[in-house]
Amino acid sequence: MKRAVSGIADRVSLTGWTLGTPEVSVETAQAPRLQIDRSVFRMTVEARRDAQFYLMKAIAPLTLIIFMSWAVFWIDPQQIVRLGLSATAILTLIAYQFAFADLLPRISYLTRADRFTVASLALVFLALVEVVTTSALARKDRAELSEKIDRMSRVAFPVALVVILVVSFLA
């Protein structure tokens, strides 16, 4: 007797995911509304998303945009280019978010990548606030204070990024 071809593969594969071995069980569970026991077939498959795509396409470029926003901390507070660089970093980040949003599934909750992206936007915005503040201080003959804030920002912002990374991906 000739065997029909089903078209079902011997192995299940899903691009970007690693799938574990399925575990199956038959259990008894109570149907709450009917107040009777019923048999339930349960199949569990462990699935893990391969992170390399997200590291290379999301996290690395986003981190570079954040680093770009910090370049202003080494530029003289009286240089107008500081404001332009900060504004460019924010606009770049917003454009990046629009471009990357098409690659992600539309879901109603925040993912780890979403938390990192929102926190990154806040960090870049705070760099803009720092630039505006230090530039205003420098114009009001408070250059020493302005430079002190820049020096503190050179340390505080990288520490904040590390905290954001830990909270976003390890917590």
For each residue, the residues with C-beta under 8 A, 3 or more apart:
1:
2:
3:
4:
5:
6:
7:
8:
9: 12 13
10:
11:
12: 9 19
13: 9 19
14: 17 19 47
15:
16: 49 50 53
17: 14 47 48 49 50
18: 47 48 50
19: 12 13 14 45 46 47
20: 45 46 47 48
21: 45 46
22: 43 44 45
23: 43 44 45
24: 41 42 43 44
25: 41 42
26: 39 40 41 42
27: 39 40 42
28: 37 38 39 40
29: 37 38 40
30: 35 36 37 38
31: 34 35 36 37 38
32: 35
33:
34: 31 38
35: 30 31 32
36: 30 31
37: 28 29 30 31
38: 28 29 30 31 34
39: 26 27 28
40: 26 27 28 29
41: 24 25 26
42: 24 25 26 27
43: 22 23 24
44: 22 23 24
45: 19 20 21 22 23
46: 19 20 21
47: 14 17 18 19 20
48: 17 18 20
49: 16 17 54
50: 16 17 18 53
51: 54 55
52: 55 56
53: 16 50 56 57
54: 49 51 57 58 59 113
55: 51 52 58 59 60
56: 52 53 59 60
57: 53 54 60 61 100 103
58: 54 55 61 62 100 113 117
59: 54 55 56 62 63 113 116
60: 55 56 57 63 64
61: 57 58 64 65 96
62: 58 59 65 66 93 96 116 117 120
63: 59 60 66 67 120 161
64: 60 61 67 68
65: 61 62 68 69 89 92 93 96 120 124
66: 62 63 69 70 89 120 123 124 161
67: 63 64 70 71
68: 64 65 71 85 88 89 92
69: 65 66 72 85 86 89 90 123 124 127 128
70: 66 67 73 127 153 154 157 158
71: 67 68 74 75 85
72: 69 75 82 85 86 127 130 131
73: 70 127 130 150 151 153 154 157
74: 71 150 154
75: 71 72 79 81 82 85
76: 79 82 138
77: 82 134 135 137 138 143 146 147 150
78: 135 138 139 143
79: 75 76 82
80: 83 84
81: 75 84 85
82: 72 75 76 77 79 85 86 131 134 135
83: 80 86 87 128 131 132 135
84: 80 81 87 88
85: 68 69 71 72 75 81 82 88 89 131
86: 69 72 82 83 89 90 124 127 128 131
87: 83 84 90 91 128
88: 68 84 85 91 92
89: 65 66 68 69 85 86 92 93 124 127 128
90: 69 86 87 93 94 121 124 125 128
91: 87 88 94 95
92: 65 68 88 89 95 96
93: 62 65 89 90 96 97 120 121 124
94: 90 91 97 98 121
95: 91 92 98 99
96: 61 62 65 92 93 99 100
97: 93 94 100 101 117 121
98: 94 95 101 102
99: 95 96 102
100: 57 58 96 97 103 104 117
101: 97 98 104
102: 98 99
103: 57 100
104: 100 101 111 113
105:
106:
107: 111
108:
109:
110: 114 115 118
111: 104 107 114 115
112: 115 116 168 169
113: 54 58 59 104 116 117 168
114: 110 111 117 118
115: 110 111 112 118 119 167 168
116: 59 62 112 113 119 120 164 165 168 169
117: 58 62 97 100 113 114 120 121
118: 110 114 115 121 122
119: 115 116 122 123 164 167 168
120: 62 63 65 66 93 116 117 123 124 164
121: 90 93 94 97 117 118 124 125
122: 118 119 125 126
123: 66 69 119 120 126 127 157 160 161 164
124: 65 66 69 86 89 90 93 120 121 127 128
125: 90 121 122 128 129
126: 122 123 129 130 157 160
127: 69 70 72 73 86 89 123 124 130 131 153 157
128: 69 83 86 87 89 90 124 125 131 132
129: 125 126 132 133
130: 72 73 126 127 133 134 149 150 153
131: 72 82 83 85 86 127 128 134 135
132: 83 128 129 135 136
133: 129 130 136 137 149
134: 77 82 130 131 137 138 146 147 149 150
135: 77 78 82 83 131 132 138 139 146
136: 132 133 139 140
137: 77 133 134 140 142 143 145 146 149
138: 76 77 78 134 135 142 143 146
139: 78 135 136
140: 136 137
141:
142: 137 138 145 146
143: 77 78 137 138 146 147
144: 147 148
145: 137 142 148 149
146: 77 134 135 137 138 142 143 149 150
147: 77 134 143 144 150 151
148: 144 145 151 152
149: 130 133 134 137 145 146 152 153
150: 73 74 77 130 134 146 147 153 154
151: 73 147 148 154 155
152: 148 149 155 156
153: 70 73 127 130 149 150 156 157
154: 70 73 74 150 151 157 158
155: 151 152 158 159
156: 152 153 159 160
157: 70 73 123 126 127 153 154 160 161
158: 70 154 155 161 162
159: 155 156 162 163
160: 123 126 156 157 163 164
161: 63 66 123 157 158 164 165
162: 158 159 165 166
163: 159 160 166 167
164: 116 119 120 123 160 161 167 168
165: 116 161 162 168 169 170
166: 162 163 169 170 171
167: 115 119 163 164 170 171
168: 112 113 115 116 119 164 165 171
169: 112 116 165 166
170: 165 166 167
171: 166 167 168
